[in-house]
C-alpha cells in the first residue's frame, strides 16, 4: 500500500489558510452532508470570497489543486515555490526557522492552564455538527 507524499501537506496548508482567513472550511459547511463535502473535494468545488486578497486567493487556488503533480510545492523548486509566493513576501523564513521572529500577537495568560482565549461549550451539545458522524475515520474513506 502506498502512502501519501508531501503533496497532501501542501493541500492541507491551502485548507488551513482558507479557514484561517474566512473562518469556514473551503469544501462545505455543517449544513451539507458528508457525502456532499466529499464530492466538493473531489470536484474541487469551493469559492474564494471577493474580500480575500489577490495574493491569498492565488496561493489558496494553487495549493488546492486536485492533481498533486500540479500543486504548488510539487514542481522543480519544491517548498521554495511556496515560500517565494507573494503572500509570504513579508516572512523571513530564515529568522522563522531560527525562532528569531517576534509573534505578531502574544496573548496575556494567567498560567499554564489559562483557557480564557478558547470558546466555552457544553460537552453535551448536539453532536450532529461533528464531522464523520457516520462511523470511524477509515469507514468514511
C-alpha positions as CSV (number, residue, x, y, z in Angstrom):
1,X,0.0,0.0,0.0
2,X,1.4,3.4,-1.0
3,X,1.2,6.3,1.4
4,X,0.8,10.0,0.8
5,X,3.5,12.3,-0.4
6,X,4.2,15.9,0.8
7,X,1.6,17.0,-1.7
8,X,-1.1,16.3,0.8
9,X,0.6,18.6,3.3
10,X,0.5,21.4,0.7
11,X,-3.2,20.7,0.0
12,X,-3.8,20.8,3.8
13,X,-1.9,24.1,4.0
14,X,-4.3,25.5,1.4
15,X,-7.3,24.3,3.5
16,X,-5.8,25.8,6.7
17,X,-5.1,29.2,5.1
18,X,-8.6,29.3,3.7
19,X,-10.1,28.5,7.1
20,X,-7.9,31.0,8.9
21,X,-8.8,33.8,6.5
22,X,-12.5,33.1,6.1
23,X,-13.4,31.2,9.2
24,X,-15.1,28.3,7.4
25,X,-13.8,25.2,5.6
26,X,-13.5,25.5,1.8
27,X,-15.4,22.5,0.8
28,X,-18.5,22.5,2.9
29,X,-20.4,23.7,6.0
30,X,-22.3,22.0,8.8
31,X,-25.4,22.3,6.6
32,X,-24.0,20.0,3.9
33,X,-23.9,16.2,4.2
34,X,-20.6,14.4,4.5
35,X,-21.2,13.0,1.0
36,X,-21.6,16.5,-0.4
37,X,-18.4,17.6,1.3
38,X,-16.5,14.6,-0.2
39,X,-18.0,15.4,-3.6
40,X,-17.0,19.0,-3.3
41,X,-13.4,17.9,-2.5
42,X,-13.3,15.5,-5.5
43,X,-14.8,18.1,-7.8
44,X,-12.6,20.9,-6.3
45,X,-15.8,22.8,-5.7
46,X,-15.0,25.8,-3.5
47,X,-15.4,29.6,-3.7
48,X,-13.0,32.3,-2.6
49,X,-14.8,35.4,-1.3
50,X,-14.0,38.7,-3.0
51,X,-12.7,40.2,0.2
52,X,-9.7,37.8,0.1
53,X,-6.6,39.5,-1.1
54,X,-5.5,38.6,-4.6
55,X,-2.2,37.1,-3.3
56,X,-4.1,34.9,-0.7
57,X,-6.6,33.8,-3.3
58,X,-3.8,32.9,-5.7
59,X,-1.9,30.9,-3.0
60,X,-5.0,29.0,-1.9
61,X,-6.0,28.2,-5.5
62,X,-2.5,26.9,-6.3
63,X,-2.4,24.8,-3.2
64,X,-6.0,23.3,-3.6
65,X,-5.2,21.8,-7.0
66,X,-6.6,18.2,-7.2
67,X,-3.7,16.9,-9.3
68,X,-0.8,16.6,-6.8
69,X,1.8,16.9,-9.5
70,X,0.5,20.4,-10.5
71,X,0.1,21.6,-6.9
72,X,2.3,24.4,-5.7
73,X,5.3,23.0,-3.9
74,X,5.4,19.9,-6.1
75,X,7.3,21.4,-9.0
76,X,11.0,21.6,-9.5
77,X,11.7,24.2,-6.8
78,X,9.6,22.3,-4.2
79,X,8.9,24.2,-1.0
80,X,10.8,27.2,-2.3
81,X,7.8,27.8,-4.7
82,X,5.6,28.1,-1.6
83,X,8.0,30.2,0.4
84,X,8.6,32.6,-2.5
85,X,4.9,33.1,-3.2
86,X,3.9,36.8,-2.9
87,X,1.5,36.1,0.0
88,X,4.6,35.2,2.2
89,X,6.7,38.2,1.0
90,X,7.0,39.7,4.5
91,X,8.0,36.4,6.2
92,X,11.7,36.0,6.8
93,X,11.9,32.2,6.8
94,X,15.5,32.1,7.9
95,X,14.6,34.1,11.1
96,X,11.4,32.0,11.5
97,X,13.4,28.7,11.3
98,X,15.9,30.1,13.9
99,X,13.0,31.2,16.1
100,X,14.1,34.8,15.9
101,X,10.8,36.3,14.8
102,X,8.6,38.1,17.3
103,X,5.0,36.9,17.1
104,X,2.6,39.5,15.8
105,X,0.3,38.9,18.8
106,X,1.2,37.4,22.2
107,X,-1.9,36.8,24.4
108,X,-1.5,37.5,28.1
109,X,-2.2,34.4,30.0
110,X,-2.5,33.9,33.7
111,X,-0.9,30.5,34.0
112,X,-0.2,27.2,32.1
113,X,-3.9,26.3,32.4
114,X,-5.5,29.6,31.3
115,X,-8.0,28.8,28.6
116,X,-9.8,32.1,28.6
117,X,-9.0,32.6,24.9
118,X,-10.9,29.5,23.9
119,X,-14.6,29.4,23.4
120,X,-16.7,27.6,26.1
121,X,-19.0,24.9,25.1
122,X,-21.1,22.2,26.7
123,X,-19.8,18.7,26.1
124,X,-23.4,17.5,26.0
125,X,-24.2,19.8,23.0
126,X,-25.7,18.3,19.9
127,X,-23.0,16.3,18.1
128,X,-24.8,16.4,14.7
129,X,-22.5,19.1,13.6
130,X,-19.4,17.0,14.3
131,X,-17.6,15.7,11.2
132,X,-17.5,12.0,10.4
133,X,-20.6,11.0,12.4
134,X,-21.3,8.0,10.3
135,X,-18.5,5.8,11.6
136,X,-14.8,5.7,12.1
137,X,-12.4,7.8,10.0
138,X,-11.5,4.7,7.9
139,X,-15.2,3.9,7.3
140,X,-15.6,7.4,5.7
141,X,-13.0,6.7,3.1
